[in-house]
Amino acid sequence: YSVADLQLVIDLKHEHWHENDEQYQYMRPETLFGPKKFESYLQSATRWDQKGRPKRADWGAKKRDVMAFGPVDTTIPEGFRG
């Protein structure tokens, strides 16, 4: 395996686990690079990379909540707002 393979797995698992403290505790070498898990992690990471993984600079960007309402447009009369 190459250094790039190792970094790709780290990046993938960071994306999967960074918002979940319960899971993020597994961001350690024994979990990421163990013989039982590494190959499947690498396959997932490779597919993720091929689909167009986000740039590292965008990792902290908040994902759009499709269930959130935007600000109310008060120029439209109240009974006609959507």
mmCIF file of the N, C-alpha and C atoms, coordinates in Angstrom:
data_MODEL
# 
_entry.id   MODEL 
# 
loop_
_atom_site.group_PDB 
_atom_site.id 
_atom_site.type_symbol 
_atom_site.label_atom_id 
_atom_site.label_alt_id 
_atom_site.label_comp_id 
_atom_site.label_asym_id 
_atom_site.label_entity_id 
_atom_site.label_seq_id 
_atom_site.pdbx_PDB_ins_code 
_atom_site.Cartn_x 
_atom_site.Cartn_y 
_atom_site.Cartn_z 
_atom_site.occupancy 
_atom_site.B_iso_or_equiv 
_atom_site.pdbx_formal_charge 
_atom_site.auth_seq_id 
_atom_site.auth_comp_id 
_atom_site.auth_asym_id 
_atom_site.auth_atom_id 
_atom_site.pdbx_PDB_model_num 
ATOM 1   N N  . TYR A 1 1  ? 0.834   -1.194 0.000  1.00 0.00 ? 1  TYR A N  1 
ATOM 2   C CA . TYR A 1 1  ? 0.000   0.000  0.000  1.00 0.00 ? 1  TYR A CA 1 
ATOM 3   C C  . TYR A 1 1  ? 0.873   1.249  0.000  1.00 0.00 ? 1  TYR A C  1 
ATOM 4   N N  . SER A 1 2  ? 0.356   2.311  -0.569 1.00 0.00 ? 2  SER A N  1 
ATOM 5   C CA . SER A 1 2  ? 1.109   3.565  -0.638 1.00 0.00 ? 2  SER A CA 1 
ATOM 6   C C  . SER A 1 2  ? 0.665   4.505  0.482  1.00 0.00 ? 2  SER A C  1 
ATOM 7   N N  . VAL A 1 3  ? 1.458   5.549  0.678  1.00 0.00 ? 3  VAL A N  1 
ATOM 8   C CA . VAL A 1 3  ? 1.097   6.582  1.647  1.00 0.00 ? 3  VAL A CA 1 
ATOM 9   C C  . VAL A 1 3  ? -0.226  7.223  1.236  1.00 0.00 ? 3  VAL A C  1 
ATOM 10  N N  . ALA A 1 4  ? -0.428  7.401  -0.060 1.00 0.00 ? 4  ALA A N  1 
ATOM 11  C CA . ALA A 1 4  ? -1.679  7.989  -0.556 1.00 0.00 ? 4  ALA A CA 1 
ATOM 12  C C  . ALA A 1 4  ? -2.880  7.112  -0.193 1.00 0.00 ? 4  ALA A C  1 
ATOM 13  N N  . ASP A 1 5  ? -2.710  5.779  -0.238 1.00 0.00 ? 5  ASP A N  1 
ATOM 14  C CA . ASP A 1 5  ? -3.791  4.870  0.168  1.00 0.00 ? 5  ASP A CA 1 
ATOM 15  C C  . ASP A 1 5  ? -4.136  5.071  1.642  1.00 0.00 ? 5  ASP A C  1 
ATOM 16  N N  . LEU A 1 6  ? -3.116  5.168  2.469  1.00 0.00 ? 6  LEU A N  1 
ATOM 17  C CA . LEU A 1 6  ? -3.329  5.357  3.908  1.00 0.00 ? 6  LEU A CA 1 
ATOM 18  C C  . LEU A 1 6  ? -4.036  6.684  4.176  1.00 0.00 ? 6  LEU A C  1 
ATOM 19  N N  . GLN A 1 7  ? -3.594  7.734  3.496  1.00 0.00 ? 7  GLN A N  1 
ATOM 20  C CA . GLN A 1 7  ? -4.214  9.051  3.678  1.00 0.00 ? 7  GLN A CA 1 
ATOM 21  C C  . GLN A 1 7  ? -5.665  9.057  3.206  1.00 0.00 ? 7  GLN A C  1 
ATOM 22  N N  . LEU A 1 8  ? -5.939  8.346  2.139  1.00 0.00 ? 8  LEU A N  1 
ATOM 23  C CA . LEU A 1 8  ? -7.297  8.281  1.608  1.00 0.00 ? 8  LEU A CA 1 
ATOM 24  C C  . LEU A 1 8  ? -8.243  7.625  2.616  1.00 0.00 ? 8  LEU A C  1 
ATOM 25  N N  . VAL A 1 9  ? -7.787  6.554  3.253  1.00 0.00 ? 9  VAL A N  1 
ATOM 26  C CA . VAL A 1 9  ? -8.604  5.886  4.271  1.00 0.00 ? 9  VAL A CA 1 
ATOM 27  C C  . VAL A 1 9  ? -8.827  6.812  5.463  1.00 0.00 ? 9  VAL A C  1 
ATOM 28  N N  . ILE A 1 10 ? -7.785  7.503  5.889  1.00 0.00 ? 10 ILE A N  1 
ATOM 29  C CA . ILE A 1 10 ? -7.919  8.448  7.007  1.00 0.00 ? 10 ILE A CA 1 
ATOM 30  C C  . ILE A 1 10 ? -8.945  9.526  6.659  1.00 0.00 ? 10 ILE A C  1 
ATOM 31  N N  . ASP A 1 11 ? -8.841  10.075 5.461  1.00 0.00 ? 11 ASP A N  1 
ATOM 32  C CA . ASP A 1 11 ? -9.775  11.124 5.037  1.00 0.00 ? 11 ASP A CA 1 
ATOM 33  C C  . ASP A 1 11 ? -11.217 10.616 5.023  1.00 0.00 ? 11 ASP A C  1 
ATOM 34  N N  . LEU A 1 12 ? -11.424 9.427  4.481  1.00 0.00 ? 12 LEU A N  1 
ATOM 35  C CA . LEU A 1 12 ? -12.774 8.864  4.415  1.00 0.00 ? 12 LEU A CA 1 
ATOM 36  C C  . LEU A 1 12 ? -13.360 8.677  5.809  1.00 0.00 ? 12 LEU A C  1 
ATOM 37  N N  . LYS A 1 13 ? -12.604 8.061  6.692  1.00 0.00 ? 13 LYS A N  1 
ATOM 38  C CA . LYS A 1 13 ? -13.142 7.784  8.020  1.00 0.00 ? 13 LYS A CA 1 
ATOM 39  C C  . LYS A 1 13 ? -13.323 9.079  8.813  1.00 0.00 ? 13 LYS A C  1 
ATOM 40  N N  . HIS A 1 14 ? -12.488 10.069 8.564  1.00 0.00 ? 14 HIS A N  1 
ATOM 41  C CA . HIS A 1 14 ? -12.712 11.373 9.205  1.00 0.00 ? 14 HIS A CA 1 
ATOM 42  C C  . HIS A 1 14 ? -14.062 11.931 8.762  1.00 0.00 ? 14 HIS A C  1 
ATOM 43  N N  . GLU A 1 15 ? -14.333 11.880 7.463  1.00 0.00 ? 15 GLU A N  1 
ATOM 44  C CA . GLU A 1 15 ? -15.614 12.376 6.949  1.00 0.00 ? 15 GLU A CA 1 
ATOM 45  C C  . GLU A 1 15 ? -16.786 11.604 7.540  1.00 0.00 ? 15 GLU A C  1 
ATOM 46  N N  . HIS A 1 16 ? -16.633 10.301 7.691  1.00 0.00 ? 16 HIS A N  1 
ATOM 47  C CA . HIS A 1 16 ? -17.719 9.486  8.243  1.00 0.00 ? 16 HIS A CA 1 
ATOM 48  C C  . HIS A 1 16 ? -17.946 9.731  9.726  1.00 0.00 ? 16 HIS A C  1 
ATOM 49  N N  . TRP A 1 17 ? -16.875 9.925  10.477 1.00 0.00 ? 17 TRP A N  1 
ATOM 50  C CA . TRP A 1 17 ? -16.952 9.891  11.934 1.00 0.00 ? 17 TRP A CA 1 
ATOM 51  C C  . TRP A 1 17 ? -16.794 11.237 12.632 1.00 0.00 ? 17 TRP A C  1 
ATOM 52  N N  . HIS A 1 18 ? -16.420 12.310 11.950 1.00 0.00 ? 18 HIS A N  1 
ATOM 53  C CA . HIS A 1 18 ? -16.031 13.540 12.651 1.00 0.00 ? 18 HIS A CA 1 
ATOM 54  C C  . HIS A 1 18 ? -17.157 14.186 13.451 1.00 0.00 ? 18 HIS A C  1 
ATOM 55  N N  . GLU A 1 19 ? -18.403 13.931 13.124 1.00 0.00 ? 19 GLU A N  1 
ATOM 56  C CA . GLU A 1 19 ? -19.507 14.528 13.880 1.00 0.00 ? 19 GLU A CA 1 
ATOM 57  C C  . GLU A 1 19 ? -20.067 13.591 14.947 1.00 0.00 ? 19 GLU A C  1 
ATOM 58  N N  . ASN A 1 20 ? -19.430 12.456 15.138 1.00 0.00 ? 20 ASN A N  1 
ATOM 59  C CA . ASN A 1 20 ? -19.930 11.454 16.069 1.00 0.00 ? 20 ASN A CA 1 
ATOM 60  C C  . ASN A 1 20 ? -18.804 11.044 17.018 1.00 0.00 ? 20 ASN A C  1 
ATOM 61  N N  . ASP A 1 21 ? -18.827 11.573 18.234 1.00 0.00 ? 21 ASP A N  1 
ATOM 62  C CA . ASP A 1 21 ? -17.766 11.277 19.198 1.00 0.00 ? 21 ASP A CA 1 
ATOM 63  C C  . ASP A 1 21 ? -17.652 9.784  19.486 1.00 0.00 ? 21 ASP A C  1 
ATOM 64  N N  . GLU A 1 22 ? -18.767 9.097  19.477 1.00 0.00 ? 22 GLU A N  1 
ATOM 65  C CA . GLU A 1 22 ? -18.772 7.653  19.734 1.00 0.00 ? 22 GLU A CA 1 
ATOM 66  C C  . GLU A 1 22 ? -17.934 6.921  18.683 1.00 0.00 ? 22 GLU A C  1 
ATOM 67  N N  . GLN A 1 23 ? -18.103 7.294  17.429 1.00 0.00 ? 23 GLN A N  1 
ATOM 68  C CA . GLN A 1 23 ? -17.356 6.661  16.346 1.00 0.00 ? 23 GLN A CA 1 
ATOM 69  C C  . GLN A 1 23 ? -15.936 7.212  16.217 1.00 0.00 ? 23 GLN A C  1 
ATOM 70  N N  . TYR A 1 24 ? -15.763 8.506  16.462 1.00 0.00 ? 24 TYR A N  1 
ATOM 71  C CA . TYR A 1 24 ? -14.463 9.140  16.220 1.00 0.00 ? 24 TYR A CA 1 
ATOM 72  C C  . TYR A 1 24 ? -13.369 8.574  17.109 1.00 0.00 ? 24 TYR A C  1 
ATOM 73  N N  . GLN A 1 25 ? -13.755 7.952  18.211 1.00 0.00 ? 25 GLN A N  1 
ATOM 74  C CA . GLN A 1 25 ? -12.749 7.338  19.076 1.00 0.00 ? 25 GLN A CA 1 
ATOM 75  C C  . GLN A 1 25 ? -11.983 6.230  18.342 1.00 0.00 ? 25 GLN A C  1 
ATOM 76  N N  . TYR A 1 26 ? -12.541 5.743  17.242 1.00 0.00 ? 26 TYR A N  1 
ATOM 77  C CA . TYR A 1 26 ? -11.892 4.683  16.476 1.00 0.00 ? 26 TYR A CA 1 
ATOM 78  C C  . TYR A 1 26 ? -10.920 5.213  15.426 1.00 0.00 ? 26 TYR A C  1 
ATOM 79  N N  . MET A 1 27 ? -10.684 6.500  15.405 1.00 0.00 ? 27 MET A N  1 
ATOM 80  C CA . MET A 1 27 ? -9.687  7.080  14.493 1.00 0.00 ? 27 MET A CA 1 
ATOM 81  C C  . MET A 1 27 ? -8.302  6.820  15.075 1.00 0.00 ? 27 MET A C  1 
ATOM 82  N N  . ARG A 1 28 ? -7.897  5.582  14.997 1.00 0.00 ? 28 ARG A N  1 
ATOM 83  C CA . ARG A 1 28 ? -6.591  5.179  15.528 1.00 0.00 ? 28 ARG A CA 1 
ATOM 84  C C  . ARG A 1 28 ? -6.012  4.109  14.604 1.00 0.00 ? 28 ARG A C  1 
ATOM 85  N N  . PRO A 1 29 ? -4.710  3.948  14.609 1.00 0.00 ? 29 PRO A N  1 
ATOM 86  C CA . PRO A 1 29 ? -4.071  3.003  13.678 1.00 0.00 ? 29 PRO A CA 1 
ATOM 87  C C  . PRO A 1 29 ? -4.609  1.573  13.766 1.00 0.00 ? 29 PRO A C  1 
ATOM 88  N N  . GLU A 1 30 ? -4.881  1.082  14.977 1.00 0.00 ? 30 GLU A N  1 
ATOM 89  C CA . GLU A 1 30 ? -5.351  -0.307 15.109 1.00 0.00 ? 30 GLU A CA 1 
ATOM 90  C C  . GLU A 1 30 ? -6.651  -0.533 14.346 1.00 0.00 ? 30 GLU A C  1 
ATOM 91  N N  . THR A 1 31 ? -7.506  0.469  14.352 1.00 0.00 ? 31 THR A N  1 
ATOM 92  C CA . THR A 1 31 ? -8.795  0.342  13.670 1.00 0.00 ? 31 THR A CA 1 
ATOM 93  C C  . THR A 1 31 ? -8.650  0.574  12.171 1.00 0.00 ? 31 THR A C  1 
ATOM 94  N N  . LEU A 1 32 ? -7.992  1.641  11.797 1.00 0.00 ? 32 LEU A N  1 
ATOM 95  C CA . LEU A 1 32 ? -7.914  2.019  10.385 1.00 0.00 ? 32 LEU A CA 1 
ATOM 96  C C  . LEU A 1 32 ? -7.058  1.074  9.551  1.00 0.00 ? 32 LEU A C  1 
ATOM 97  N N  . PHE A 1 33 ? -5.957  0.609  10.122 1.00 0.00 ? 33 PHE A N  1 
ATOM 98  C CA . PHE A 1 33 ? -4.984  -0.141 9.324  1.00 0.00 ? 33 PHE A CA 1 
ATOM 99  C C  . PHE A 1 33 ? -4.867  -1.605 9.716  1.00 0.00 ? 33 PHE A C  1 
ATOM 100 N N  . GLY A 1 34 ? -5.759  -2.075 10.575 1.00 0.00 ? 34 GLY A N  1 
ATOM 101 C CA . GLY A 1 34 ? -5.739  -3.488 10.965 1.00 0.00 ? 34 GLY A CA 1 
ATOM 102 C C  . GLY A 1 34 ? -6.038  -4.383 9.771  1.00 0.00 ? 34 GLY A C  1 
ATOM 103 N N  . PRO A 1 35 ? -5.511  -5.604 9.787  1.00 0.00 ? 35 PRO A N  1 
ATOM 104 C CA . PRO A 1 35 ? -5.686  -6.503 8.639  1.00 0.00 ? 35 PRO A CA 1 
ATOM 105 C C  . PRO A 1 35 ? -7.140  -6.876 8.353  1.00 0.00 ? 35 PRO A C  1 
ATOM 106 N N  . LYS A 1 36 ? -8.002  -6.793 9.348  1.00 0.00 ? 36 LYS A N  1 
ATOM 107 C CA . LYS A 1 36 ? -9.399  -7.180 9.138  1.00 0.00 ? 36 LYS A CA 1 
ATOM 108 C C  . LYS A 1 36 ? -10.223 -6.080 8.479  1.00 0.00 ? 36 LYS A C  1 
ATOM 109 N N  . LYS A 1 37 ? -9.842  -4.828 8.631  1.00 0.00 ? 37 LYS A N  1 
ATOM 110 C CA . LYS A 1 37 ? -10.676 -3.715 8.166  1.00 0.00 ? 37 LYS A CA 1 
ATOM 111 C C  . LYS A 1 37 ? -10.081 -2.911 7.011  1.00 0.00 ? 37 LYS A C  1 
ATOM 112 N N  . PHE A 1 38 ? -8.759  -2.846 6.940  1.00 0.00 ? 38 PHE A N  1 
ATOM 113 C CA . PHE A 1 38 ? -8.135  -1.896 6.021  1.00 0.00 ? 38 PHE A CA 1 
ATOM 114 C C  . PHE A 1 38 ? -8.569  -2.082 4.574  1.00 0.00 ? 38 PHE A C  1 
ATOM 115 N N  . GLU A 1 39 ? -8.584  -3.300 4.092  1.00 0.00 ? 39 GLU A N  1 
ATOM 116 C CA . GLU A 1 39 ? -8.908  -3.528 2.681  1.00 0.00 ? 39 GLU A CA 1 
ATOM 117 C C  . GLU A 1 39 ? -10.315 -3.029 2.343  1.00 0.00 ? 39 GLU A C  1 
ATOM 118 N N  . SER A 1 40 ? -11.282 -3.286 3.210  1.00 0.00 ? 40 SER A N  1 
ATOM 119 C CA . SER A 1 40 ? -12.644 -2.810 2.920  1.00 0.00 ? 40 SER A CA 1 
ATOM 120 C C  . SER A 1 40 ? -12.719 -1.293 3.036  1.00 0.00 ? 40 SER A C  1 
ATOM 121 N N  . TYR A 1 41 ? -11.996 -0.712 3.998  1.00 0.00 ? 41 TYR A N  1 
ATOM 122 C CA . TYR A 1 41 ? -11.955 0.746  4.109  1.00 0.00 ? 41 TYR A CA 1 
ATOM 123 C C  . TYR A 1 41 ? -11.345 1.354  2.850  1.00 0.00 ? 41 TYR A C  1 
ATOM 124 N N  . LEU A 1 42 ? -10.281 0.737  2.346  1.00 0.00 ? 42 LEU A N  1 
ATOM 125 C CA . LEU A 1 42 ? -9.617  1.258  1.152  1.00 0.00 ? 42 LEU A CA 1 
ATOM 126 C C  . LEU A 1 42 ? -10.536 1.167  -0.067 1.00 0.00 ? 42 LEU A C  1 
ATOM 127 N N  . GLN A 1 43 ? -11.270 0.087  -0.200 1.00 0.00 ? 43 GLN A N  1 
ATOM 128 C CA . GLN A 1 43 ? -12.209 -0.036 -1.321 1.00 0.00 ? 43 GLN A CA 1 
ATOM 129 C C  . GLN A 1 43 ? -13.284 1.048  -1.251 1.00 0.00 ? 43 GLN A C  1 
ATOM 130 N N  . SER A 1 44 ? -13.821 1.275  -0.063 1.00 0.00 ? 44 SER A N  1 
ATOM 131 C CA . SER A 1 44 ? -14.827 2.334  0.112  1.00 0.00 ? 44 SER A CA 1 
ATOM 132 C C  . SER A 1 44 ? -14.233 3.701  -0.186 1.00 0.00 ? 44 SER A C  1 
ATOM 133 N N  . ALA A 1 45 ? -13.023 3.925  0.306  1.00 0.00 ? 45 ALA A N  1 
ATOM 134 C CA . ALA A 1 45 ? -12.364 5.214  0.109  1.00 0.00 ? 45 ALA A CA 1 
ATOM 135 C C  . ALA A 1 45 ? -12.069 5.460  -1.369 1.00 0.00 ? 45 ALA A C  1 
ATOM 136 N N  . THR A 1 46 ? -11.688 4.422  -2.078 1.00 0.00 ? 46 THR A N  1 
ATOM 137 C CA . THR A 1 46 ? -11.401 4.555  -3.505 1.00 0.00 ? 46 THR A CA 1 
ATOM 138 C C  . THR A 1 46 ? -12.668 4.923  -4.276 1.00 0.00 ? 46 THR A C  1 
ATOM 139 N N  . ARG A 1 47 ? -13.780 4.273  -3.952 1.00 0.00 ? 47 ARG A N  1 
ATOM 140 C CA . ARG A 1 47 ? -15.057 4.627  -4.608 1.00 0.00 ? 47 ARG A CA 1 
ATOM 141 C C  . ARG A 1 47 ? -15.448 6.065  -4.281 1.00 0.00 ? 47 ARG A C  1 
ATOM 142 N N  . TRP A 1 48 ? -15.274 6.444  -3.014 1.00 0.00 ? 48 TRP A N  1 
ATOM 143 C CA . TRP A 1 48 ? -15.583 7.811  -2.563 1.00 0.00 ? 48 TRP A CA 1 
ATOM 144 C C  . TRP A 1 48 ? -14.746 8.820  -3.339 1.00 0.00 ? 48 TRP A C  1 
ATOM 145 N N  . ASP A 1 49 ? -13.475 8.518  -3.523 1.00 0.00 ? 49 ASP A N  1 
ATOM 146 C CA . ASP A 1 49 ? -12.572 9.406  -4.249 1.00 0.00 ? 49 ASP A CA 1 
ATOM 147 C C  . ASP A 1 49 ? -12.987 9.517  -5.717 1.00 0.00 ? 49 ASP A C  1 
ATOM 148 N N  . GLN A 1 50 ? -13.360 8.411  -6.320 1.00 0.00 ? 50 GLN A N  1 
ATOM 149 C CA . GLN A 1 50 ? -13.762 8.407  -7.726 1.00 0.00 ? 50 GLN A CA 1 
ATOM 150 C C  . GLN A 1 50 ? -15.072 9.165  -7.954 1.00 0.00 ? 50 GLN A C  1 
ATOM 151 N N  . LYS A 1 51 ? -15.935 9.180  -6.955 1.00 0.00 ? 51 LYS A N  1 
ATOM 152 C CA . LYS A 1 51 ? -17.210 9.899  -7.070 1.00 0.00 ? 51 LYS A CA 1 
ATOM 153 C C  . LYS A 1 51 ? -17.051 11.399 -6.871 1.00 0.00 ? 51 LYS A C  1 
ATOM 154 N N  . GLY A 1 52 ? -15.870 11.817 -6.412 1.00 0.00 ? 52 GLY A N  1 
ATOM 155 C CA . GLY A 1 52 ? -15.621 13.244 -6.233 1.00 0.00 ? 52 GLY A CA 1 
ATOM 156 C C  . GLY A 1 52 ? -15.724 13.691 -4.786 1.00 0.00 ? 52 GLY A C  1 
ATOM 157 N N  . ARG A 1 53 ? -14.822 13.201 -3.975 1.00 0.00 ? 53 ARG A N  1 
ATOM 158 C CA . ARG A 1 53 ? -14.846 13.567 -2.554 1.00 0.00 ? 53 ARG A CA 1 
ATOM 159 C C  . ARG A 1 53 ? -14.633 15.065 -2.381 1.00 0.00 ? 53 ARG A C  1 
ATOM 160 N N  . PRO A 1 54 ? -15.131 15.632 -1.288 1.00 0.00 ? 54 PRO A N  1 
ATOM 161 C CA . PRO A 1 54 ? -14.960 17.075 -1.078 1.00 0.00 ? 54 PRO A CA 1 
ATOM 162 C C  . PRO A 1 54 ? -13.494 17.430 -0.827 1.00 0.00 ? 54 PRO A C  1 
ATOM 163 N N  . LYS A 1 55 ? -13.123 18.627 -1.208 1.00 0.00 ? 55 LYS A N  1 
ATOM 164 C CA . LYS A 1 55 ? -11.775 19.113 -0.933 1.00 0.00 ? 55 LYS A CA 1 
ATOM 165 C C  . LYS A 1 55 ? -11.620 19.297 0.569  1.00 0.00 ? 55 LYS A C  1 
ATOM 166 N N  . ARG A 1 56 ? -10.419 19.135 1.056  1.00 0.00 ? 56 ARG A N  1 
ATOM 167 C CA . ARG A 1 56 ? -10.182 19.314 2.495  1.00 0.00 ? 56 ARG A CA 1 
ATOM 168 C C  . ARG A 1 56 ? -10.589 20.705 2.957  1.00 0.00 ? 56 ARG A C  1 
ATOM 169 N N  . ALA A 1 57 ? -10.424 21.684 2.112  1.00 0.00 ? 57 ALA A N  1 
ATOM 170 C CA . ALA A 1 57 ? -10.790 23.057 2.483  1.00 0.00 ? 57 ALA A CA 1 
ATOM 171 C C  . ALA A 1 57 ? -12.290 23.183 2.739  1.00 0.00 ? 57 ALA A C  1 
ATOM 172 N N  . ASP A 1 58 ? -13.075 22.284 2.154  1.00 0.00 ? 58 ASP A N  1 
ATOM 173 C CA . ASP A 1 58 ? -14.532 22.333 2.307  1.00 0.00 ? 58 ASP A CA 1 
ATOM 174 C C  . ASP A 1 58 ? -15.059 21.445 3.431  1.00 0.00 ? 58 ASP A C  1 
ATOM 175 N N  . TRP A 1 59 ? -14.193 20.736 4.116  1.00 0.00 ? 59 TRP A N  1 
ATOM 176 C CA . TRP A 1 59 ? -14.641 19.798 5.137  1.00 0.00 ? 59 TRP A CA 1 
ATOM 177 C C  . TRP A 1 59 ? -15.449 20.470 6.230  1.00 0.00 ? 59 TRP A C  1 
ATOM 178 N N  . GLY A 1 60 ? -15.074 21.653 6.632  1.00 0.00 ? 60 GLY A N  1 
ATOM 179 C CA . GLY A 1 60 ? -15.771 22.321 7.721  1.00 0.00 ? 60 GLY A CA 1 
ATOM 180 C C  . GLY A 1 60 ? -17.051 23.019 7.301  1.00 0.00 ? 60 GLY A C  1 
ATOM 181 N N  . ALA A 1 61 ? -17.303 23.067 6.008  1.00 0.00 ? 61 ALA A N  1 
ATOM 182 C CA . ALA A 1 61 ? -18.499 23.762 5.520  1.00 0.00 ? 61 ALA A CA 1 
ATOM 183 C C  . ALA A 1 61 ? -19.749 23.026 5.971  1.00 0.00 ? 61 ALA A C  1 
ATOM 184 N N  . LYS A 1 62 ? -20.686 23.783 6.448  1.00 0.00 ? 62 LYS A N  1 
ATOM 185 C CA . LYS A 1 62 ? -21.938 23.179 6.915  1.00 0.00 ? 62 LYS A CA 1 
ATOM 186 C C  . LYS A 1 62 ? -22.753 22.726 5.718  1.00 0.00 ? 62 LYS A C  1 
ATOM 187 N N  . LYS A 1 63 ? -23.245 21.512 5.808  1.00 0.00 ? 63 LYS A N  1 
ATOM 188 C CA . LYS A 1 63 ? -24.106 21.002 4.750  1.00 0.00 ? 63 LYS A CA 1 
ATOM 189 C C  . LYS A 1 63 ? -25.467 21.673 4.850  1.00 0.00 ? 63 LYS A C  1 
ATOM 190 N N  . ARG A 1 64 ? -26.088 21.913 3.724  1.00 0.00 ? 64 ARG A N  1 
ATOM 191 C CA . ARG A 1 64 ? -27.389 22.577 3.679  1.00 0.00 ? 64 ARG A CA 1 
ATOM 192 C C  . ARG A 1 64 ? -28.451 21.656 4.266  1.00 0.00 ? 64 ARG A C  1 
ATOM 193 N N  . ASP A 1 65 ? -29.213 22.181 5.190  1.00 0.00 ? 65 ASP A N  1 
ATOM 194 C CA . ASP A 1 65 ? -30.316 21.442 5.797  1.00 0.00 ? 65 ASP A CA 1 
ATOM 195 C C  . ASP A 1 65 ? -31.555 21.669 4.941  1.00 0.00 ? 65 ASP A C  1 
ATOM 196 N N  . VAL A 1 66 ? -31.958 20.651 4.202  1.00 0.00 ? 66 VAL A N  1 
ATOM 197 C CA . VAL A 1 66 ? -33.094 20.808 3.295  1.00 0.00 ? 66 VAL A CA 1 
ATOM 198 C C  . VAL A 1 66 ? -34.415 20.968 4.037  1.00 0.00 ? 66 VAL A C  1 
ATOM 199 N N  . MET A 1 67 ? -34.446 20.662 5.315  1.00 0.00 ? 67 MET A N  1 
ATOM 200 C CA . MET A 1 67 ? -35.666 20.799 6.106  1.00 0.00 ? 67 MET A CA 1 
ATOM 201 C C  . MET A 1 67 ? -35.772 22.169 6.777  1.00 0.00 ? 67 MET A C  1 
ATOM 202 N N  . ALA A 1 68 ? -34.722 22.971 6.699  1.00 0.00 ? 68 ALA A N  1 
ATOM 203 C CA . ALA A 1 68 ? -34.729 24.282 7.353  1.00 0.00 ? 68 ALA A CA 1 
ATOM 204 C C  . ALA A 1 68 ? -35.449 25.304 6.474  1.00 0.00 ? 68 ALA A C  1 
ATOM 205 N N  . PHE A 1 69 ? -36.157 26.193 7.109  1.00 0.00 ? 69 PHE A N  1 
ATOM 206 C CA . PHE A 1 69 ? -36.833 27.272 6.400  1.00 0.00 ? 69 PHE A CA 1 
ATOM 207 C C  . PHE A 1 69 ? -35.914 28.481 6.334  1.00 0.00 ? 69 PHE A C  1 
ATOM 208 N N  . GLY A 1 70 ? -35.965 29.192 5.234  1.00 0.00 ? 70 GLY A N  1 
ATOM 209 C CA . GLY A 1 70 ? -35.201 30.419 5.097  1.00 0.00 ? 70 GLY A CA 1 
ATOM 210 C C  . GLY A 1 70 ? -35.906 31.547 5.822  1.00 0.00 ? 70 GLY A C  1 
ATOM 211 N N  . PRO A 1 71 ? -35.333 32.727 5.776  1.00 0.00 ? 71 PRO A N  1 
ATOM 212 C CA . PRO A 1 71 ? -35.986 33.869 6.418  1.00 0.00 ? 71 PRO A CA 1 
ATOM 213 C C  . PRO A 1 71 ? -37.324 34.175 5.733  1.00 0.00 ? 71 PRO A C  1 
ATOM 214 N N  . VAL A 1 72 ? -38.263 34.646 6.511  1.00 0.00 ? 72 VAL A N  1 
ATOM 215 C CA . VAL A 1 72 ? -39.597 34.963 5.992  1.00 0.00 ? 72 VAL A CA 1 
ATOM 216 C C  . VAL A 1 72 ? -39.534 36.244 5.178  1.00 0.00 ? 72 VAL A C  1 
ATOM 217 N N  . ASP A 1 73 ? -40.106 36.197 3.989  1.00 0.00 ? 73 ASP A N  1 
ATOM 218 C CA . ASP A 1 73 ? -40.174 37.382 3.132  1.00 0.00 ? 73 ASP A CA 1 
ATOM 219 C C  . ASP A 1 73 ? -41.396 38.194 3.553  1.00 0.00 ? 73 ASP A C  1 
ATOM 220 N N  . THR A 1 74 ? -41.161 39.222 4.336  1.00 0.00 ? 74 THR A N  1 
ATOM 221 C CA . THR A 1 74 ? -42.272 40.021 4.872  1.00 0.00 ? 74 THR A CA 1 
ATOM 222 C C  . THR A 1 74 ? -42.861 40.989 3.848  1.00 0.00 ? 74 THR A C  1 
ATOM 223 N N  . THR A 1 75 ? -42.282 41.056 2.645  1.00 0.00 ? 75 THR A N  1 
ATOM 224 C CA . THR A 1 75 ? -42.864 41.909 1.607  1.00 0.00 ? 75 THR A CA 1 
ATOM 225 C C  . THR A 1 75 ? -44.110 41.258 1.011  1.00 0.00 ? 75 THR A C  1 
ATOM 226 N N  . ILE A 1 76 ? -44.267 39.944 1.234  1.00 0.00 ? 76 ILE A N  1 
ATOM 227 C CA . ILE A 1 76 ? -45.460 39.231 0.779  1.00 0.00 ? 76 ILE A CA 1 
ATOM 228 C C  . ILE A 1 76 ? -46.461 39.237 1.931  1.00 0.00 ? 76 ILE A C  1 
ATOM 229 N N  . PRO A 1 77 ? -47.708 39.608 1.683  1.00 0.00 ? 77 PRO A N  1 
ATOM 230 C CA . PRO A 1 77 ? -48.710 39.619 2.763  1.00 0.00 ? 77 PRO A CA 1 
ATOM 231 C C  . PRO A 1 77 ? -48.797 38.250 3.444  1.00 0.00 ? 77 PRO A C  1 
ATOM 232 N N  . GLU A 1 78 ? -49.024 38.255 4.749  1.00 0.00 ? 78 GLU A N  1 
ATOM 233 C CA . GLU A 1 78 ? -48.973 37.040 5.561  1.00 0.00 ? 78 GLU A CA 1 
ATOM 234 C C  . GLU A 1 78 ? -49.834 35.899 5.018  1.00 0.00 ? 78 GLU A C  1 
ATOM 235 N N  . GLY A 1 79 ? -51.030 36.158 4.578  1.00 0.00 ? 79 GLY A N  1 
ATOM 236 C CA . GLY A 1 79 ? -51.909 35.104 4.080  1.00 0.00 ? 79 GLY A CA 1 
ATOM 237 C C  . GLY A 1 79 ? -51.463 34.482 2.769  1.00 0.00 ? 79 GLY A C  1 
ATOM 238 N N  . PHE A 1 80 ? -50.471 35.105 2.086  1.00 0.00 ? 80 PHE A N  1 
ATOM 239 C CA . PHE A 1 80 ? -50.033 34.624 0.784  1.00 0.00 ? 80 PHE A CA 1 
ATOM 240 C C  . PHE A 1 80 ? -48.640 33.995 0.818  1.00 0.00 ? 80 PHE A C  1 
ATOM 241 N N  . ARG A 1 81 ? -48.046 33.902 1.980  1.00 0.00 ? 81 ARG A N  1 
ATOM 242 C CA . ARG A 1 81 ? -46.704 33.306 2.091  1.00 0.00 ? 81 ARG A CA 1 
ATOM 243 C C  . ARG A 1 81 ? -46.800 31.793 1.970  1.00 0.00 ? 81 ARG A C  1 
ATOM 244 N N  . GLY A 1 82 ? -45.783 31.193 1.338  1.00 0.00 ? 82 GLY A N  1 
ATOM 245 C CA . GLY A 1 82 ? -45.786 29.751 1.095  1.00 0.00 ? 82 GLY A CA 1 
ATOM 246 C C  . GLY A 1 82 ? -45.388 28.895 2.190  1.00 0.00 ? 82 GLY A C  1 
# 
